[in-house]
Amino acid sequence: MFHWLRDQRRAEARKRPFPPEWEAFVRSNLAHYGVLDDAERAELHATMQVFLEEKEWEGCGGLELTDEIRVTIAAQACLLQLGLPHDYYRNVESILVYPSTVVPPEHRPGVFESVAGPVEISGPILGQAFVQGPVILVWDAVLHGARHPEQGHNVVYHEFAHKLDMLDGAADGTPPLADRDRFAEWVAVCSREFLRLRGLTDRGRTTFLDAYGATNEAEFFAVATEEFFDRPLALRQHAPDLYRVLSAYYNQDPAARMNHTRRDKEE
C-alpha cells in the first residue's frame, strides 16, 4: 500500500506543469540545459518535480533557502539520473545548503556503526556526502560550477555521483551496474585510468582530470563524472575508454550533445 501511494504521488508530481520561473532558473544557471533536446528537458522537469517534493531541504549558516537554490541543485542532481533507471536518489533524505565554504563538525563513527567508505577528515569543504546521511553543499560553489562547466568543477555532480556510488552500500568508485560484463569492463577501464592518474599525480604532473581523483577510487568516479558532464569532448579525447564506460553507465552522450549544438549554431 505504501509503495502504491508513493508511486501515485510521484506520477501526479511528474504530470504537473513545470513552473516557468523554475525553468528560467534552470536556463540561467545550468549551462548543460542548453544542449538537451525537448524530450530530455521534459524528463528532467518531471524528475525534478518529484525530487524537489520528496527531499528535505535546509538552509544553514544563515542562508535563506530560495526556490532558485533548490531548483538549481535539483536540476544538476537529476541530470545525472536522466538516462538511469532510478528511484529518485532513495539514499538521499536531506540536503543541507550553506552560503559559502564551511568547516563541518568531525564525524566519528559510533561503536556499532559500520564504515563503508573512507573516513573524511574535518576541514573546509564545498560539499560532502555520507553513506547514511545528508548531502552538504555550498551555494556559491554550486552556482559557479553550474554556470562555468569549462572549468570542470561541479560540486553537485561530484557529491551526487558519490550517492550513486553508495547505492550498493559502499563508497568504492563502482556504482550498481547492469550485469557482470559491464562490471568487468568498468573495473578494467577505471582501474587503469585511476592508476594512470595516481602515477601522474605522484610525479607532480597535471592532467585533464583533477588530481583529487587520485585520492581513492570513490573520488576518482566523482571527479570523472564532473569531467564527463562538464568537459565531455576533452574526456573523450584524452580517455576514450573511460568516456565510453561512463556513457554506458549514465546512458548519456554529452559529447554528442555538444557537437550537435555546435553544428546547429554553425548552420
C-alpha positions, 0 to 999 in steps of 0.5 A: 500500500505504501509503495502504491501511494508513493508511486501515485504521488510521484506520477501526479508530481511528474504530470504537473506543469513545470513552473516557468520561473523554475525553468528560467532558473534552470536556463540561467544557471545550468549551462548543460540545459542548453544542449538537451533536446525537448524530450530530455528537458521534459524528463528532467522537469518531471524528475525534478518535480518529484525530487524537489517534493520528496527531499528535505531541504535546509538552509544553514549558516544563515542562508535563506533557502530560495526556490532558485537554490533548490531548483538549481541543485535539483536540476544538476542532481537529476541530470545525472539520473536522466538516462538511469533507471532510478528511484529518485536518489532513495539514499538521499533524505536531506540536503543541507545548503550553506552560503559559502565554504564551511568547516563541518563538525568531525564525524566519528563513527559510533561503536556499532556503526559500520564504515563503508567508505573512507573516513573524511577528515574535518576541514573546509569543504564545498560539499560532502556526502555520507553513506547514511546521511545528508548531502552538504553543499555550498551555494556559491560553489554550486552556482559557479560550477553550474554556470562555468562547466569549462572549468570542470568543477561541479560540486553537485555532480561530484557529491551526487555521483558519490550517492550513486556510488553508495547505492550498493552500500559502499563508497568504492568508485563502482556504482550498481551496474547492469550485469557482470560484463559491464562490471568487468569492463568498468573495473578494467577501464577505471582501474587503469585510468585511476592508476594512470592518474595516481602515477601522474599525480605522484610525479607532480604532473597535471592532467585533464582530470583533477588530481583529487581523483587520485585520492581513492577510487570513490573520488576518482568516479566523482571527479570523472563524472564532473569531467564527463558532464562538464568537459565531455569532448576533452574526456573523450579525447584524452580517455576514450575508454573511460568516456565510453564506460561512463556513457554506458553507465549514465546512458548519456552522450554529452559529447554528442550533445555538444557537437550537435549544438555546435553544428546547429549554431554553425548552420 
